[in-house]
Amino acid sequence: MALLPTRDAITNSSTTNAAQKTNLGDQRDFLAELLGTDSSDKAAARVALGSASTTRELTNVTSASSVNLTTLGDAVANITGVSAITGFVLSTGQTADIVFAAATPLTYNATTNPIIGGASITAGAGDTAQLFYDGTTLRYLDYVRASGAPIAGGFSIASSAEVIARTNNTKAVSPLGLADISVLAPLQTPISGTSVDFLSIPSWAKQIVVMVSGISVSGTSDIIVQIGTSSGPETSGYVGGGSRHAPTGSPYTAFSSGFNLSAGSGVAAAALYGSITLDLMSPNVWAGGGQVANPSAGQSISLTGVKTLSGTLDRVRVTTLGGTDTFDLGTISIKYS
């Protein structure tokens, strides 16, 4: 590297004009080696002097087959236009930061446009990238989509609707999406009628919870839960029973026409609170069990049983034993997963 002339060589009164010219030439060579010889090196010079700007300009660069960024300096390239880009040109040792202003096709090329992921993509508005050229190889140091989606390949996040419908097995479920795996049906408040139906339960459902709160009927019929297929609720073939506990217990009461929430305790104006859970134990075979309270009688009711359906479950009905008494109070809902 060139050496700066000494202070004495410059300030000494005996230094001749010819010697001063030599001193100036040495100074020029020193600065040229340190900072560069023209204005295109200003960015490197600022860094070398420790005076690089704390703010960076956004410079518009029109998209084209080959985008030249050699004169970008320390600015950020704002790629405008939608022409496909098949390559970027950088100076040796240059790092270039890029923002895309619109949807711009980027064509993969192992040499001139080596996109992360190894495939062509379309840059979205707001996407950012950082490129570096070492004199031999152009590299993408980073690429970030404004949407947060992966560059290419990887996975996408399923929407709530897709999680519930189970229609797409190529997407991932986010932690928030796990909340959608259980579906709560709209609350029903029956004040008349002999039954409440929950229809269109999806075939992927493996567990169903039937919940009742203060439900009662006009007469003394027991309240039962029936399950069914597209042909309708099935009214027979239920194997199981239940018992009432405290203050006076009751013997086991069998059921066959539905999961009996009352266990033979049907009393006019009696309100039931609780739930029964139905689990698919094998194709079309549902095992159910639950706990229900009858506060007016001071009783807790336990029930359990099994029902084999003739096909795929798609509905649940809450009704009364005999199907003649009408509902007059309370709310009913189901949750399936």
Summary of the structure (lengths in Angstrom):
residues: 337
radius of gyration: 39.1
end to end distance: 75.2
largest distance: 127.1
contacts: 975
relative contact order: 0.12
helix: 15%
strand: 40%
